[in-house]
């Protein structure tokens, strides 16, 4: 698992995962169908959506295709600067 300095998922992974889940649900796509489009299992999708695991660049691109959004969609709403301590080594 990719963690921030506090030991939990990184704030960017949490944000991206939430955006994936929000868009998937808005389109009415099941986790199973979305997982199939990405060539992975439903439990893997759950880990991505919760921020527990990071989406690789290629999976992020496939997710954007499946969810009919540009890759930049997943990063919309992130703060201009990371929260204090977000980039420190743990």
Biotite code that builds the C-alpha atoms (Angstrom):
import biotite.structure as struc

atoms = struc.array([
    struc.Atom([0.000, 0.000, 0.000], chain_id="A", res_id=1, res_name="UNK", atom_name="CA", element="C"),
    struc.Atom([1.221, 3.501, -0.797], chain_id="A", res_id=2, res_name="UNK", atom_name="CA", element="C"),
    struc.Atom([1.043, 5.589, 2.345], chain_id="A", res_id=3, res_name="UNK", atom_name="CA", element="C"),
    struc.Atom([1.551, 9.163, 3.405], chain_id="A", res_id=4, res_name="UNK", atom_name="CA", element="C"),
    struc.Atom([3.728, 10.168, 6.367], chain_id="A", res_id=5, res_name="UNK", atom_name="CA", element="C"),
    struc.Atom([0.855, 9.448, 8.800], chain_id="A", res_id=6, res_name="UNK", atom_name="CA", element="C"),
    struc.Atom([0.693, 5.798, 7.681], chain_id="A", res_id=7, res_name="UNK", atom_name="CA", element="C"),
    struc.Atom([-2.579, 5.938, 5.723], chain_id="A", res_id=8, res_name="UNK", atom_name="CA", element="C"),
    struc.Atom([-3.298, 6.158, 2.011], chain_id="A", res_id=9, res_name="UNK", atom_name="CA", element="C"),
    struc.Atom([-1.788, 9.164, 0.248], chain_id="A", res_id=10, res_name="UNK", atom_name="CA", element="C"),
    struc.Atom([-4.206, 12.095, -0.098], chain_id="A", res_id=11, res_name="UNK", atom_name="CA", element="C"),
    struc.Atom([-3.897, 12.031, -3.900], chain_id="A", res_id=12, res_name="UNK", atom_name="CA", element="C"),
    struc.Atom([-4.782, 8.324, -4.039], chain_id="A", res_id=13, res_name="UNK", atom_name="CA", element="C"),
    struc.Atom([-7.821, 8.979, -1.837], chain_id="A", res_id=14, res_name="UNK", atom_name="CA", element="C"),
    struc.Atom([-8.934, 11.820, -4.108], chain_id="A", res_id=15, res_name="UNK", atom_name="CA", element="C"),
    struc.Atom([-8.414, 9.906, -7.355], chain_id="A", res_id=16, res_name="UNK", atom_name="CA", element="C"),
    struc.Atom([-10.199, 6.857, -5.957], chain_id="A", res_id=17, res_name="UNK", atom_name="CA", element="C"),
    struc.Atom([-13.160, 8.957, -4.861], chain_id="A", res_id=18, res_name="UNK", atom_name="CA", element="C"),
    struc.Atom([-13.374, 10.559, -8.317], chain_id="A", res_id=19, res_name="UNK", atom_name="CA", element="C"),
    struc.Atom([-13.288, 7.119, -9.982], chain_id="A", res_id=20, res_name="UNK", atom_name="CA", element="C"),
    struc.Atom([-16.081, 5.852, -7.711], chain_id="A", res_id=21, res_name="UNK", atom_name="CA", element="C"),
    struc.Atom([-18.173, 9.010, -8.165], chain_id="A", res_id=22, res_name="UNK", atom_name="CA", element="C"),
    struc.Atom([-17.969, 8.868, -11.963], chain_id="A", res_id=23, res_name="UNK", atom_name="CA", element="C"),
    struc.Atom([-18.550, 5.108, -12.131], chain_id="A", res_id=24, res_name="UNK", atom_name="CA", element="C"),
    struc.Atom([-21.680, 5.439, -10.012], chain_id="A", res_id=25, res_name="UNK", atom_name="CA", element="C"),
    struc.Atom([-22.897, 8.477, -11.981], chain_id="A", res_id=26, res_name="UNK", atom_name="CA", element="C"),
    struc.Atom([-22.756, 6.369, -15.149], chain_id="A", res_id=27, res_name="UNK", atom_name="CA", element="C"),
    struc.Atom([-24.461, 3.423, -13.446], chain_id="A", res_id=28, res_name="UNK", atom_name="CA", element="C"),
    struc.Atom([-21.524, 1.081, -14.097], chain_id="A", res_id=29, res_name="UNK", atom_name="CA", element="C"),
    struc.Atom([-21.147, -1.811, -11.645], chain_id="A", res_id=30, res_name="UNK", atom_name="CA", element="C"),
    struc.Atom([-17.805, -2.558, -10.040], chain_id="A", res_id=31, res_name="UNK", atom_name="CA", element="C"),
    struc.Atom([-17.814, -5.876, -11.880], chain_id="A", res_id=32, res_name="UNK", atom_name="CA", element="C"),
    struc.Atom([-18.316, -4.266, -15.295], chain_id="A", res_id=33, res_name="UNK", atom_name="CA", element="C"),
    struc.Atom([-15.725, -1.593, -14.534], chain_id="A", res_id=34, res_name="UNK", atom_name="CA", element="C"),
    struc.Atom([-13.248, -4.224, -13.343], chain_id="A", res_id=35, res_name="UNK", atom_name="CA", element="C"),
    struc.Atom([-13.758, -6.182, -16.563], chain_id="A", res_id=36, res_name="UNK", atom_name="CA", element="C"),
    struc.Atom([-13.090, -3.044, -18.639], chain_id="A", res_id=37, res_name="UNK", atom_name="CA", element="C"),
    struc.Atom([-9.812, -2.572, -16.775], chain_id="A", res_id=38, res_name="UNK", atom_name="CA", element="C"),
    struc.Atom([-8.847, -6.261, -16.894], chain_id="A", res_id=39, res_name="UNK", atom_name="CA", element="C"),
    struc.Atom([-8.854, -6.711, -13.125], chain_id="A", res_id=40, res_name="UNK", atom_name="CA", element="C"),
    struc.Atom([-10.976, -8.116, -10.307], chain_id="A", res_id=41, res_name="UNK", atom_name="CA", element="C"),
    struc.Atom([-13.711, -6.341, -8.370], chain_id="A", res_id=42, res_name="UNK", atom_name="CA", element="C"),
    struc.Atom([-11.661, -6.436, -5.133], chain_id="A", res_id=43, res_name="UNK", atom_name="CA", element="C"),
    struc.Atom([-8.867, -4.598, -6.962], chain_id="A", res_id=44, res_name="UNK", atom_name="CA", element="C"),
    struc.Atom([-11.355, -1.905, -8.026], chain_id="A", res_id=45, res_name="UNK", atom_name="CA", element="C"),
    struc.Atom([-12.505, -1.602, -4.404], chain_id="A", res_id=46, res_name="UNK", atom_name="CA", element="C"),
    struc.Atom([-8.901, -1.025, -3.311], chain_id="A", res_id=47, res_name="UNK", atom_name="CA", element="C"),
    struc.Atom([-8.405, 1.641, -5.986], chain_id="A", res_id=48, res_name="UNK", atom_name="CA", element="C"),
    struc.Atom([-11.647, 3.402, -5.132], chain_id="A", res_id=49, res_name="UNK", atom_name="CA", element="C"),
    struc.Atom([-10.803, 3.446, -1.422], chain_id="A", res_id=50, res_name="UNK", atom_name="CA", element="C"),
    struc.Atom([-7.324, 4.822, -2.106], chain_id="A", res_id=51, res_name="UNK", atom_name="CA", element="C"),
    struc.Atom([-5.711, 1.751, -0.516], chain_id="A", res_id=52, res_name="UNK", atom_name="CA", element="C"),
    struc.Atom([-3.915, 1.043, -3.819], chain_id="A", res_id=53, res_name="UNK", atom_name="CA", element="C"),
    struc.Atom([-2.676, 3.414, -6.487], chain_id="A", res_id=54, res_name="UNK", atom_name="CA", element="C"),
    struc.Atom([-3.838, 3.230, -10.085], chain_id="A", res_id=55, res_name="UNK", atom_name="CA", element="C"),
    struc.Atom([-0.903, 2.889, -12.472], chain_id="A", res_id=56, res_name="UNK", atom_name="CA", element="C"),
    struc.Atom([-0.709, 5.325, -15.365], chain_id="A", res_id=57, res_name="UNK", atom_name="CA", element="C"),
    struc.Atom([-1.963, 2.704, -17.820], chain_id="A", res_id=58, res_name="UNK", atom_name="CA", element="C"),
    struc.Atom([-4.909, 1.716, -15.589], chain_id="A", res_id=59, res_name="UNK", atom_name="CA", element="C"),
    struc.Atom([-5.746, 5.389, -15.026], chain_id="A", res_id=60, res_name="UNK", atom_name="CA", element="C"),
    struc.Atom([-5.837, 5.864, -18.797], chain_id="A", res_id=61, res_name="UNK", atom_name="CA", element="C"),
    struc.Atom([-8.097, 2.791, -19.192], chain_id="A", res_id=62, res_name="UNK", atom_name="CA", element="C"),
    struc.Atom([-10.336, 4.086, -16.398], chain_id="A", res_id=63, res_name="UNK", atom_name="CA", element="C"),
    struc.Atom([-10.653, 7.434, -18.170], chain_id="A", res_id=64, res_name="UNK", atom_name="CA", element="C"),
    struc.Atom([-11.630, 5.647, -21.379], chain_id="A", res_id=65, res_name="UNK", atom_name="CA", element="C"),
    struc.Atom([-14.167, 3.420, -19.613], chain_id="A", res_id=66, res_name="UNK", atom_name="CA", element="C"),
    struc.Atom([-15.664, 6.368, -17.698], chain_id="A", res_id=67, res_name="UNK", atom_name="CA", element="C"),
    struc.Atom([-15.643, 8.685, -20.728], chain_id="A", res_id=68, res_name="UNK", atom_name="CA", element="C"),
    struc.Atom([-13.586, 11.456, -19.121], chain_id="A", res_id=69, res_name="UNK", atom_name="CA", element="C"),
    struc.Atom([-10.120, 12.919, -19.695], chain_id="A", res_id=70, res_name="UNK", atom_name="CA", element="C"),
    struc.Atom([-7.413, 11.661, -17.325], chain_id="A", res_id=71, res_name="UNK", atom_name="CA", element="C"),
    struc.Atom([-7.280, 15.134, -15.783], chain_id="A", res_id=72, res_name="UNK", atom_name="CA", element="C"),
    struc.Atom([-10.831, 14.597, -14.458], chain_id="A", res_id=73, res_name="UNK", atom_name="CA", element="C"),
    struc.Atom([-9.461, 12.404, -11.668], chain_id="A", res_id=74, res_name="UNK", atom_name="CA", element="C"),
    struc.Atom([-7.246, 15.227, -10.374], chain_id="A", res_id=75, res_name="UNK", atom_name="CA", element="C"),
    struc.Atom([-9.837, 18.012, -10.472], chain_id="A", res_id=76, res_name="UNK", atom_name="CA", element="C"),
    struc.Atom([-10.408, 19.572, -7.077], chain_id="A", res_id=77, res_name="UNK", atom_name="CA", element="C"),
    struc.Atom([-7.013, 18.722, -5.605], chain_id="A", res_id=78, res_name="UNK", atom_name="CA", element="C"),
    struc.Atom([-5.475, 21.543, -3.575], chain_id="A", res_id=79, res_name="UNK", atom_name="CA", element="C"),
    struc.Atom([-2.921, 23.751, -5.318], chain_id="A", res_id=80, res_name="UNK", atom_name="CA", element="C"),
    struc.Atom([-0.382, 22.735, -2.664], chain_id="A", res_id=81, res_name="UNK", atom_name="CA", element="C"),
    struc.Atom([-0.189, 19.448, -0.771], chain_id="A", res_id=82, res_name="UNK", atom_name="CA", element="C"),
    struc.Atom([-1.350, 19.376, 2.845], chain_id="A", res_id=83, res_name="UNK", atom_name="CA", element="C"),
    struc.Atom([1.383, 20.017, 5.401], chain_id="A", res_id=84, res_name="UNK", atom_name="CA", element="C"),
    struc.Atom([3.698, 17.026, 5.659], chain_id="A", res_id=85, res_name="UNK", atom_name="CA", element="C"),
    struc.Atom([2.188, 15.199, 2.682], chain_id="A", res_id=86, res_name="UNK", atom_name="CA", element="C"),
    struc.Atom([5.527, 14.846, 0.894], chain_id="A", res_id=87, res_name="UNK", atom_name="CA", element="C"),
    struc.Atom([7.682, 13.975, 3.895], chain_id="A", res_id=88, res_name="UNK", atom_name="CA", element="C"),
    struc.Atom([9.231, 10.506, 4.063], chain_id="A", res_id=89, res_name="UNK", atom_name="CA", element="C"),
    struc.Atom([7.599, 8.388, 6.739], chain_id="A", res_id=90, res_name="UNK", atom_name="CA", element="C"),
])
